Amino acid sequence: MPRPEPGRRRRQDPSDQPEKLGSVLGALLGTGRWGSGMVLGELGRRWGEVVGERVARESHPVRLEGGTLWIRASSGAWGAQLNFLAREIRTRANDVAGSAAISRIRVVLGGPAGPD
């Protein structure tokens, strides 16, 4: 790069400017697996608010991928109940997440309903 003339300042490239840590972390956490993991963690902590305490004892969010929230149900009957409530669960989960990260609900069966 040519040297600036004496007495003239070189224009600083915007990429040379330091960025605030909050904006860097926000950009990093808001995308990809980290962003999904943060949303899933928040849903796990507040699952009772999303589905109610009784249903929360029989289910747990286990994965968020590509806008699909995967929920593990403790039995077929609870899986059917979760499928019946899927639209309401999606709305409440997005409210808890503070975004529209969840566009679809999928229910899987198996084992205890605790986290993977």
N, C-alpha and C positions, 0 to 999 in steps of 0.2 A: 504494500500500500504506500503511495507517495506521502512524503512528509509534508505537513502543512507549512505554509509560508510563515516566516518569523512574525510574531505578533498576532497571528491568527490561531484560534483554537480549533482543534479538530472536533467535528460534531460527534457526539458520543452515540454509539449504536445502542438502541433500546435494549438489546440483549446483554449489554454490559452493565446495566443497572441491576442492583440487587433486588430480589423480590421478597415480599413479606412471607414469613414462614407459614402463616395461616393460609395464604392463597396457594402456596405450593402444596401443602398438605390437603387442602380442600380439593384441588385438582386431582391429586393422587388417589385420595380415598373415594372420590365421587365416580370413579370409573372402574370397570373390570371387576375382578374377583374381590379386591379389597372393598370396593363400594358395596357389592352384594353381601360380603361377609359382615360388614358393619350393620347393614339393614337386618340381616338374619339374626345377628346377635341382639339387636334391639328388640326384634320380634320375640325371640326366646325369653328375654327378660320380662317382657310385658305381655306374654301370651294370654294370661288370664284376662287382661283388658280386651283382647281381640275376640276371644271366643267364649269368655265366661269361665269361672273357676271350675265348674263341673266338667265341661268339655276339655279344659286344659289338663285335667288329671288323666284324660284318656287319649291325648294327642300332643304332638309337638312339631314345630316347624323344623325340618331337617336340611333343606337345601333351597337356595334361591339361584336360579340359573336362567338367563335369557328372559326374564320377566315372569317365569313360572315359579311359584312357591310350592314346594313339595312338603306335604304334611304326613307324618306317620301317625296312624290310628292304631289303637290297641286291639281292635276287633273289626270284623266286617260290619257289625251293627253301627259302631262309631264311625267307620269309614263312610257308610251310607248317610249318616247324619251330617258329617262334614261336607260331603258332596251336595247335600240338600242346601246347606248354608253357604256354599262356596261364594256366591255373589256378595253376601253380607260380610263374610270373612275377608274377601279381597278389599272391600271398601274400608273396613276397620283397620286392616293391616296397613294399607296405604296411608291412612290417617296417622297411625302410630309411627310409620316410617317417615312421615313428613314429605312424601313424594308419591309419584305414581309408578313406583318401581315394580309393582306386581300387577300383571295383566291376566294371569291365569292361575288356577289352583288345581293341583294334582294330589290325590290321596294315595298313600301306599299303606299296606298292612304289615304288621309284624312286631313281635317282641314287645317289651315294655315301651311305653310311649315317650320315654326320656330321650334326650339328645343323642345323636350319633357319636 
